[in-house]
Amino acid sequence: MYEFDWSSIIPALPFLGSGMVLTLKITVVAITVGIVWGTLLALMRLSGIKLLSLFATGYINLFRSIPLVLVLLWFFLLVPSLLSNLFNIPRSSDTRLVSAMVAFALFEAAFYSEIIRSGISSVSRGQFAAAHALGMSYAQAMRLVILPQAFRNMVPLLLTQGIILFQDTSLVYVSSLADFFGTAYKVGDRDGRLVELLLFAGAVYFIICFSASLLVKHYQKRKAI
């Protein structure tokens, strides 16, 4: 019968803390860039310019149809090679981190785009008419009237997608980055206590994600009042 030994966790906390910082850094960058790029993709998809609409549709369908781990591997192999060939930058943990951030941001943008497009579509067309009646251009109406209302409607969905992204960051182990999950795995493997470290990592992910989900539900309830 397996005997649990949790003694490896306390000495490993500084390393696990550093891994969590890396995980949060990737999450924040991917959410920020993903929302910005996703907004542009949503606007392009709703655009009357067919070329822009086709590009955005193709982009979204591509990234929503392939596994995230495959995208991470592509960028893990591609970005460091491009940086090395174009700018003579040697491969390092920094280039692996950049490649992971780029991969997550571009991948998540496809999902954020659909959320944002739905949010824009949820705003009454009368808002466009009112903005035009005030002499606003399409861009001004979208920036000053439509998007602010759409984002207020989308906040719960955007936050939920952010929680999913935080969970998905564990996949950066394929890039050999020392994120929280990767650090827990390496420490457990080193000390022969892989089961304990992975259970601990799972508990930490659960606590963070469950707490964030409760906050999202609380926000939704307050918004509904």
N, C-alpha and C positions, 0 to 999 in steps of 0.2 A: 504493500500500500504506500502511495506517495506521501512523503512527509514534507509539509510546507515549512519553509524557512524564509521569513520576511526581513532578515537582518541586513540584506544587501541594499534595501531601499533607502535607509537613512543616509549612509555614506554617499549614495548616488544622487541625492537631492540637488546638489549644486549643478551637476551635469544635466539632470533632468530639467532643472530650471532654465539653463541655457538653451536646451532643446525647445522648451515651451516658448521662449522669447523668439526663436527662429520661426516656430510654427505660427505665432501671432503676427510676426512681421510679414510672412508670406500671405497670411489671411487678409491683413489690412490692405496691403498693396494690391492684391488680386481683387478685393471688393471695390476699392477706389477706382482703379483703372477699368475694372470690368463694368462698373456702373456708367462711367463716362463713355467708354467705347460702346457699351450696350445701348446707351441713349442715342448715340449717333447712328448705330445700326437700325434702331427702331424708327428713327426719323427718315433714314434712307429707304427703309422698307415701305413706309407710308408715303414716300415721295411720289409725285406724279412723273418724275424722270425715270423712265423704264430701266435705263442702264444701272442707276443707283439701286433701284428696287430689286433688280435681278442679282446684283452683287450681294446685297444684304441677305436676300433669301438663300442664295447659294452658300454663303458663309455660315448662316445659322443652321441650315440643314446639314452641312458638313460636320460642324463641331458637335451637333446634337446626335449625330449618328455613329460616332466613333468613341471607344472607351477613353476615359481620361488618362489612364495609365499609358496608353499608346501615344497620346499627345505629349505626355511628359518624356517618354523615351525619345520621341522625335526631336524635341527641343534639347534634351540632354545630349543627344548626338550632334545636332545641327548648330545650335547657338555657340557653344565653345569652339567648334571648328571654324565658324564664320569669323568670330572675334580673333582667333589665332591667325587665320589667313589674311584678313583685311587689315587688322590693326596690330598684328604681331603680339597679341596678348596671350600669355601662356595659360593653359588650363589650370584652374584652381577652384577652391570651394566658392570663391566669389562669382566666378563665371557659372558654376553649377547653380548657385542661388539665383542669379539673374535669369538663367534659362528656365528655372522652375517658376519664378514669378511671372515671366512672359507667358509661359504655357498655361498657368492657372488663369491669368487675366484674360487671355484670348479665348480660352475655353469657357470660362464663366460668363463672358460678355454675351455669348450666344443665348444663354439662359436668362440673363438679366434683360436682354433685348426683348424677349417675348413677354416678360413681366411688364416692362415699360410700355411696350406697344399696346398691351391690354389696358394698362392704366390710362394711356392717352385716349384710347377708344371709349373708355368709360366716361370721359368728360363730355357733357352735353354739347352738341353741335351749335347750340344757341350761344355758347361762350365764344366760339369763332365769329359768329355773326355780330355779336356785341363788340368784340375787339375790332373787327373790320369797320363797324359803324363809327368807332372812335378814331378811325384813320390809321390804325396799326397795320403794318405789313404782316405777311404770314410768319416771318421769323420773329417779329416782335410779339405777335399774339401767342406763338408757341412758347417763347422764352418767358414772357411776363404773365401770361394768363393760364395757358393750358398745362404746361409742365409743372408749375407749382401745385396745381390742384391734383394732377395725376400722381405726383410723388407722395402727396399726403394720403392718397388712396392706396398706394403701393407699399408703404412703409412695412406693414407686417410681412408681406411676401418677400420683400427685399431682405429683411432681417432673417427670415426663415432660410432663404437661399444662402445667406452668409453663414448660418449655422451648418448647413450641409457642406459648404466650402471648407469650414474649419475641420470637419470630420475628414473630408477628402484629402487634406494636406498630409495625412499619414502616408499617402502614396508616394511622397517624395523620397521614400527609401530607395526607389529605383535609381535615383540620382546620387545615392551614397551621401546624402546630406544628413547632418546630425540634428534632425528635428526631434520633437518630443518622443514620437513613436520609435524612430530609428535609434535614438539614444537608449530608450528603455530596452529595445531588443538587443543592442550591443552589450549593455551592462548585464542583462540576464544571461546572454550567451557566454560572456566572459566569466561570470561567477557561477555558472552552472545552475542558475535560478531563473530560467527563462519563463516558466509558468507564472511565478510570483510577479515578475516585473511586467509581464503582459497583462496580468489581471489588474495590477496597480494602474497601468496605463489606461486600460479600459474603464476603470472606475473614475479616473480623472476626466476622461473624455465624457463619460456619462454625466458626471456632476456639472461640468461646464455647459454642456449642450442642453441638459434638462433644465438647468437654471435659466439659461438664455431663452428657452422655449416658454417657461413660465412668465418671463418678463414680456415676451411678445404677446402672450395671451392677456396679460394685465393691460398692456397698451391697447389691445383691441377692445377690451371691455370699457376702458376709459374713453376711447374714441367713439364707442357706440352710444355713450350716455349723452 
